[in-house]
Amino acid sequence: MLRTVAVLLVEDCAPFEFGVICEVFGIDRTEEGVPLVDFRVCGEHPGRPLSLSVGAQVVPDHGLDDLGKADLVAVPAARIRDDYPPAVLDALRQAAANGATLLSVCSGAFLLGAAGLLDGRPCTTHWAHTDELAERFPLADIDPDVLYVDDGNLVTSAGTAAGIDAALHLVRREVSAAAATTIARRMVVPPQRDGGQRQFIEQPIPSCEADSLQPVLELMLSELRTEHTVATLARRASMSERTFARRFVAETGTTPHRWLTTQRVLLARQLLEDTSLGVDQVAERSGFGSSALLRHHFRKVVGVPPADYRRTFCRSSA
């Protein structure tokens, strides 16, 4: 049960991510049947202004001691830095030792990592920061595709709005589904979203830069509707099938079939965003041939069905 929630602020905190935590946990909704939470905004120096990332300031009323008394400690996004205040890291470790659940939003995961709280744990952050998080904290088990990861007393979320998903999930888990639905309705957001952050990662159809296989890759991109086989592609490259397959994996990191499937998905994604073509037409133009095959591979690569993706991202006025 969540009775006390403490949000930890450091310099250059992101106001939206801070606001998400305030909106979900800090507002009195008892008249709507949601249990009241003792909500505390904490900083290393209570009463002293902290800079936000947008040229404004916020003043935390509570100090770091309150982290150790909270059921949930929430860490919103903040500027990623090399050194975080030692007192803040110690307070996070103590809160974890006291049994608090830790929630990070976006780059807040870096603060948890600096405290050693991601070691050996499944976690996530904004897709643009996952490589850096992995480099800084190699013992963390990072999933770059999901909106959030629930690992019991550690819940980490991806960028910005994914913090809403993680926070509502915690309300659903610790309070009730009805409470989470009530809060979501007031925020005018879905109580749960499908898919992960793969659908938000920018993945343009690539240029072909592998020297030895560049002509073959360009051919495959220009003829996505053609059923290319290793045999026909190897002949194009003037190689044996075995040598071609080995060289292809070495230069692209995947097999010809998987590479071709991914490029077809990327083209389908572009068509869903920019045109009003029906799903059958998108499947035909992108080389899948049938809408069933498109749906199967699209969901596998992007994380959501084509129709759901179009509703979210379509830029066509039609």
DRENDONU-85076 format. One line per 2 residues: number of its first residue (from 1); their letters; for each residue x, y, z of C-alpha. Coordinates in steps of 0.001 Angstrom, whole numbers, plus 524288, in hexadecimal, padded with zeros to 5 digits. Layout:
residues N
NUM	a	X:Y:Z  ...;
end
This chain:
residues 318
1	ml	80000:80000:80000  80518:80D88:7FC96;
3	rt	80372:81657:8084B  80F3E:81F37:806B9;
5	va	81563:82354:7F9D1  821D8:82B70:7F953;
7	vl	82694:83187:7ECB1  8351F:8347B:7EC51;
9	lv	83982:840BE:7E530  8474F:84458:7E10E;
11	ed	84C59:84FC0:7D913  8475A:850DF:7CB10;
13	ca	83B7E:84860:7CD49  831E9:84706:7C1E4;
15	pf	824E4:84D8C:7C54A  81C28:8447F:7BD5B;
17	ef	8215D:83822:7C3B1  82079:83E8E:7D114;
19	gv	812A3:842BA:7CDC7  80EE4:834D9:7C9FE;
21	ic	81279:82FEE:7D782  80B2C:83B44:7DDD3;
23	ev	7FF1B:838EA:7D57F  7FE3A:82A63:7D854;
25	fg	80208:82A36:7E6B7  80146:83826:7EBEA;
27	id	7F33A:83C52:7E97C  7E854:839E5:7F35C;
29	rt	7DE4F:83187:7EC3F  7D76F:82BF4:7F832;
31	ee	7CA60:8313E:7F378  7CBDD:82837:7E7CA;
33	gv	7CF17:81C6D:7F02A  7DDE9:81CCE:7EEC6;
35	pl	7E519:81B33:7FBD0  7ECC8:82716:80028;
37	vd	7FB9B:8265B:7FF4F  8050C:82DA6:80824;
39	fr	80CB0:83444:7FD31  819DD:83A92:7FFF4;
41	vc	822F4:84208:7F6DF  830D9:83FE5:7FB9E;
43	ge	83E25:845A8:7F8D0  84BA3:845B5:7FEC8;
45	hp	8493E:85345:80466  83AD5:85570:807E1;
47	gr	8363D:8635C:805F2  84108:86638:7FC2E;
49	pl	83D00:8685B:7EDE3  84117:85E45:7E3C5;
51	sl	8423A:86199:7D56A  83935:85AF1:7CBD3;
53	sv	83DC3:857DB:7BE1E  83589:862E0:7B83F;
55	ga	83A6D:86F15:7BF10  831A6:86E6E:7CB11;
57	qv	83353:869F1:7D918  82C62:8613B:7E2D6;
59	vp	82DF7:860D9:7F1A4  82D24:8537C:7F84C;
61	dh	826C0:8540A:805B6  82CE9:84787:80ACA;
63	gl	83AAC:84263:80C88  84136:8358B:8094F;
65	dd	83D3A:82F5E:81641  82F5B:82E5C:81114;
67	lg	833C1:824F6:80675  8365F:81AC9:810D1;
69	ka	82868:81BDA:815EB  821A4:81A54:808C4;
71	dl	81AFC:80E76:802ED  81E6D:81382:7F563;
73	va	829DE:81C16:7F15F  827FB:82208:7E3E2;
75	vp	83365:8278F:7DC1A  82F6E:82FFE:7D074;
77	aa	83835:832F7:7C4E0  8436B:83C63:7C6BC;
79	ri	84F90:8405B:7BF57  858B4:834C1:7BE46;
81	rd	86589:837E6:7C4E2  87222:83139:7C8DA;
83	dy	870D9:833EB:7D759  86474:8340D:7DF76;
85	pp	86463:8395E:7ED6D  869B4:82EC6:7F690;
87	av	85F5E:831D1:800D1  854AA:82F7F:7F6C1;
89	ld	85A81:82261:7F2C0  85BBD:81E3D:800F7;
91	al	84D96:821FD:8038F  84905:819D5:7F7F8;
93	rq	850B7:80E17:7FCA9  84B15:80F9D:80A55;
95	aa	83D40:810B8:80513  83F36:80435:7FD49;
97	an	844D5:7FD76:8094F  838E4:801D4:8110F;
99	ga	8300B:7FAEE:80751  82B49:8063D:7FF04;
101	tl	82732:803E2:7F0F9  82F2D:80C2D:7E799;
103	ls	82942:81246:7DB5F  8312F:81951:7D0FE;
105	vc	82BF5:82113:7C594  83467:8225D:7B964;
107	sg	8424F:8267D:7BCED  83F48:82521:7CB63;
109	af	84491:8175D:7C964  85254:81D12:7C8D4;
111	ll	850F6:821F0:7D6B7  84CC7:8146D:7DB35;
113	ga	85811:80E94:7D3A2  861BD:817D2:7DA00;
115	ag	85CCF:812F4:7E727  85F8A:804EE:7E2E9;
117	ll	85129:8017C:7E308  85060:7FC7B:7D502;
119	dg	85B1E:7F23F:7D637  855D4:7E4FC:7D245;
121	rp	84822:7EA77:7D084  83F7A:7EB24:7C468;
123	ct	83CB2:7F96D:7C144  83A97:80352:7B676;
125	th	83BB2:811B3:7B311  838D0:81A68:7A756;
127	wa	83CE3:81382:79AD8  84653:81E92:79795;
129	ht	84DCE:81BF8:7A449  84DFA:80D15:7A508;
131	de	85B8B:80BB5:79F0C  86140:815A1:7A873;
133	la	85A74:80F3A:7B3FA  86032:8021B:7AFFA;
135	er	86DB3:8080F:7AE82  86D51:80E86:7BBD9;
137	fp	86708:80338:7C30A  86B1A:7F698:7BC35;
139	la	86536:7EE06:7C6E9  8578C:7F334:7C430;
141	di	84E8E:7EAD0:7BBC7  848E2:7F524:7B2AE;
143	dp	83D0D:7F2FC:7A9FD  83C72:7FDF2:79FD6;
145	dv	82F4F:7F9FC:79A1A  8259F:7FB1B:7A548;
147	ly	81DF2:8065B:7AB33  82195:80236:7B8FB;
149	vd	82773:7F6E3:7C089  8217A:7F1ED:7CD39;
151	dg	82BA0:7EA88:7D524  82490:7EA90:7E219;
153	nl	82A7F:7F555:7EA47  830BE:7FB90:7DE44;
155	vt	82850:8016B:7D389  82F16:808BD:7C88B;
157	sa	82869:80F78:7BD3A  82BF7:81471:7AFD5;
159	gt	82B20:8228A:7AB52  8216C:82CDC:7AF91;
161	aa	81395:82789:7ADE7  8181E:819C2:7B127;
163	gi	81943:81EDF:7BF05  80A7E:81FF9:7BF07;
165	da	80972:811A7:7BB27  812C6:80D6A:7C5F2;
167	al	80C69:815F4:7D05C  7FEB0:8112F:7CCFE;
169	hl	803D7:80350:7CD06  808BB:8054D:7DADC;
171	vr	7FB7F:80AB7:7DF09  7F505:7FEEE:7D8CC;
173	re	7FE8E:7F5B5:7DF7A  7FEE3:7FBE7:7ECF2;
175	vs	7F158:8020A:7EE41  7E74D:7FCF6:7E481;
177	aa	7E3E4:7FC87:7D622  7D84A:80554:7D8F9;
179	aa	7E126:80FC5:7DED7  7EA55:80F32:7D326;
181	tt	7DEDA:8105F:7C9C1  7D954:81C01:7D13B;
183	ia	7E64C:82334:7D0E1  7E845:82007:7C27E;
185	rr	7DAB2:82513:7BF34  7DD7B:831FD:7C5F5;
187	mv	7EA7D:83306:7BED9  7E3BC:82FAA:7B1EA;
189	vp	7ED44:824A8:7AF1F  7EB29:81611:7AD05;
191	pq	7EC70:80DE4:7B976  7F578:804DB:7B1EA;
193	rd	7FC66:8064F:7A4D3  7FFC5:7FB52:79B8B;
195	gg	80D3A:7F8FE:79611  81A38:7FE66:79A60;
197	qr	8230E:8099A:796BD  827A3:802C3:78A67;
199	qf	81C40:8095A:78382  821CE:816CE:78708;
201	ie	82FE6:81483:782E1  83369:81B8D:77667;
203	qp	8378E:81134:76C98  838D8:816DC:75EDD;
205	ip	83B1E:80DA9:75393  849F9:80CA5:753C2;
207	sc	853C9:810AB:749B2  85CC2:805C4:74549;
209	ea	86A94:807D3:749E4  8709F:7FA3F:74A36;
211	ds	87B05:7FAE6:73FA5  87B66:7ECF1:73AAB;
213	lq	86CB1:7EA83:73B59  867D0:7F830:73837;
215	pv	862D0:7F4D6:72A7F  85B7A:7E908:72FD6;
217	le	8557E:7F0C3:73B13  85130:7FB7E:731C4;
219	lm	84B1D:7F149:728E2  84398:7EB59:7343F;
221	ls	83E9F:7F8B9:73874  83A62:7FC2C:72AAE;
223	el	83360:7EF23:728E1  82CF9:7ECB2:73612;
225	rt	821A6:7E5A5:72F9E  82AD6:7DB74:729F2;
227	eh	82D1A:7CEC1:7314D  83BE4:7CF40:73205;
229	tv	842C6:7C297:7359D  85099:7C08B:73A5E;
231	at	8535E:7B97E:72DA2  84F05:7C4B8:724DE;
233	la	8558C:7CEF4:72D5D  8623D:7C747:72DD1;
235	rr	86257:7C69A:71EFC  86073:7D55E:71E7E;
237	as	86C1C:7D705:7278B  87439:7CD07:71FFB;
239	ms	87637:7C4E4:72C47  8731C:7B742:730B0;
241	er	866C6:7B64A:738E9  86E98:7B2D3:74504;
243	tf	87817:7BE30:7435E  86D0F:7C7AC:74070;
245	ar	8652D:7C3A6:74C67  87126:7C4FC:75530;
247	rf	874E8:7D237:74F4A  866ED:7D742:7505E;
249	va	86623:7D445:75EE9  8739B:7DA3A:7611C;
251	et	87001:7E6FB:75A47  861CF:7E8B9:75E5C;
253	gt	8610F:7E141:76B28  855C2:7D8CF:76696;
255	tp	8518C:7CF1F:75C24  84CC2:7D31E:74E8E;
257	hr	83EDE:7CEBD:751CE  83E35:7D661:75E78;
259	wl	84471:7E256:75848  83AAF:7E21C:74D1B;
261	tt	82F3B:7E036:75671  83399:7EBC2:75EA5;
263	qr	834C2:7F4A8:752C1  8271F:7F0A2:74E89;
265	vl	821ED:7F40D:75C09  828B4:8014B:75B85;
267	la	82296:8043C:74E4E  81548:7FFE7:75355;
269	rq	81718:808B5:75F15  81A08:81431:75617;
271	ll	80E20:8114F:74DB0  80562:8107A:759B1;
273	ed	80A64:81DBD:75E3E  80A11:8250E:75155;
275	ts	7FF14:81F2B:74928  7F0ED:81B09:74A56;
277	lg	7F34F:80E04:74394  7EBC2:80299:74921;
279	vd	7F30C:7F83D:750B7  7F1F8:7EEB6:7454A;
281	qv	7F819:7F8CA:73C3E  802D3:7FBBE:74608;
283	ae	805A6:7ED35:7470D  80692:7EC02:7384E;
285	rs	80F31:7F7FF:73667  81873:7F464:74161;
287	gf	81A73:7E6A6:73C4F  812CC:7DE93:74615;
289	gs	8081F:7DAE9:73C89  7FD7A:7D8F4:746A5;
291	sa	7F875:7E101:75200  7F99C:7D52D:75AFD;
293	ll	80828:7D40F:7583E  809D2:7E2BB:759DD;
295	rh	802ED:7E28C:7670E  80B31:7D72F:76BC0;
297	hf	81856:7DD54:76868  8145C:7EB56:76B92;
299	rk	8104C:7E7DF:77956  81CA4:7DFED:77B38;
301	vv	82586:7EB49:77737  81DD3:7F757:77B98;
303	gv	8164A:7F1C7:78710  80872:7F592:78301;
305	pp	7FF63:7F1BC:777B2  7FF96:7FA31:76B54;
307	ad	7F201:7FFD1:76DE7  7F5B9:80428:77BA4;
309	yr	8024B:80A16:776A4  7FAF8:811CC:76C31;
311	rt	7F141:8173F:77609  7FC98:81C85:77DF3;
313	fc	805E3:82161:7737C  7FE96:8239F:766A8;
315	rs	801ED:8310D:760F5  7F8B9:82FFF:75546;
317	sa	7ED25:83950:754AA  7E50B:82F04:74DC7;
end
